[in-house]
Amino acid sequence: MRKIRGKRLPAGIVRFTAAGRFVRGGRNKPDPGAEMNDAQVEAQREALLPRRLVMLARLLCAAYLVTNALLVLVRLTGLDAGSPLAVPIATLPCFAIVTAVLLPLLMAARARQLVVVATVLVGAQAILLGPRFIPREASVPEGGTKLRVLTCNTGRGQVDPAALVNLVRTQKVDVLALQELTGAGISALDAAGLNTLMPHRELHPESDSSLYSRLPLSNGHLIERPTTWQQTAADLTVGSRTVHIVVVHTSDPVDNVRWWNRDMLELRGLAREGGRDTLMLGDFNATLDHSPLRALLDGGGLSDVHLELGRGWAPTWPVHEQLPPFVQLDHVLHGRGIVGVGAWEHTVPGTDHRAVLAELVLMG
């Protein structure tokens, strides 16, 4: 007999195995799983590791899908206007691509709940982003006057002048809009031959943006509106037509989202005043997923050349050796008297923006 806490029990009623497990039964009844050697314990731990990795992977996927869902909500509601949400919403096309790739992987892993969420997101993003990849039909008049325009953020004047001038020459550019151009940059471009190619100019290095042209310019001025930088504007004479050009550079939502939102509102007012022959081109620091840019297009009566050509995601920033551009900040917008027939992006050394070249036709 044994005594446990003052009570006498028959021997063999209870015992503990070497593994520390509580076992009921007689003393002479062996427990086949009573003891585990070190190898078995280690094997059990290794078997648990893949399960933990799978659980961690599912948690990460769930967090990603929640973030994606929030971006879709922001895109639908326009909550990015004047708020810090303007920064992450610029990456929505990237999230859409990753989600489309992730969906079949989740299906293979039989993560049913995550598959449902990913499927809904893929469908919503297809509805939101799909139309920008469908070219818009436009009646282009035969023999219409063509205009080739180029915009480039010069990276605070650090753009390679010879490369930029060569691009203007080979692409037969009629109008060149430059942002962040310094006085030294102007001299470097002239030394590279731009003064010969484009003798007409409206230069304002003190206010960030400048305009060059092969064709005559008139009424050149800085626009008196409360924007972060005064926008450079001029009238371009093309045959019997006058095209009102605005070189755009706004604040960015990273530095000051309120200033950026105000700049976009002011541009909308300018577009309304400019009429059907308005041309706005430059660094808008905004993508088509930003509600202020969409409001500028709709409220200002403008069209985005890339959008009307079915190339609604043509990233222009940032240009690095390690990663390709993933955000489109540079645009060519025009009024209803003009139609876009071509758009291209060019990498120019010295700047973190790709230059955007567009071919336009003046409507009758």
SULVEN-V712977 format. One line per field, one symbol per residue. phi: phi as a letter, one per 40 degrees, with the letter a starting at -180 (. if undefined). psi: psi as a letter, one per 40 degrees, with the letter a starting at -180 (. if undefined). burial: b if it has 24 or more other C-alpha atoms within 12 Angstrom, else e. A space follows every 10 residues. Layout:
phi: ???
psi: ???
burial: ???
This chain:
phi: .bbbfgbcbc cgcbabcccg ccbciccccc bcbcbbcccc cccccccccd cccccccccc cccccccccc cccccccgcc cgbccccccc cddccccccc ccdccccccf cdcccccccc cccccccccd dcbbdccacc ccgcccabbb baccgfgcdc cccccccccc cfccbbbbbf cccccccccc cchccccbcc abbaccbgba bbacbcbafc acccbccdbc ccbabbcbgc bbbcbbcbab cbcccacccd ccdccccccc ccccgcbcbb aiccfabccc cccccccccc gbbcdccccg bcabdbaccb ccbcdbbbbb bbbacccbbc baaabbcbdh bcbccbbbbb bccc
psi: iihhfeihii hediihidee ihhiiidehi hdfdihiddd dddddddddd dddddddddd dddddddddd ddddddefee heieedddde eddddddddd ddddddddef gddddddddd dddddddddd deehihhihh hheihihhih ihheffeeih dddddddddd efhdhhhhif hidddddddd deeddddgeh ighgdefdii hiidihiifh ihhgifidih hhiihhhgbe ihhhhhhhhi iieddgdddd dddddddddd ddddaefihh iahefiieeh ddddddddde fiihdddeef feggheiihi ddiiiehheh ihiiaeeiih eihiihhhie ieiiihhihi hhi.
burial: eeeeeeeeee eeeebeeeee eeeeeeeeee eeeeeeeeee eeeeeeeeee eeeeeeebee bbeebebbbe bbebbeebbb bbbebbbbbb bbbbbbeebb ebbeebeeee beebbebbbe bbebbeebbe ebeeeeeeee eeeebbbbbb bbbbbbbbbb bebbbebbbe bebbbbbbbb bbeebbebbe eeebeebbeb bbbbbebbbb bbbbbbbeeb bbbeeebbbb bbbbbbbbee bbbbbbbbbb bbbeeebbbb bbbbbbbbbb bbebbbbbbb bbbbbbbbbb bbbbbbbebb bbbbbbbbbe bbbbbbbbbe eeeebbbbbb bbbbbbbbbb bbbbbbbbbb bbbbbbbbbb bbbe
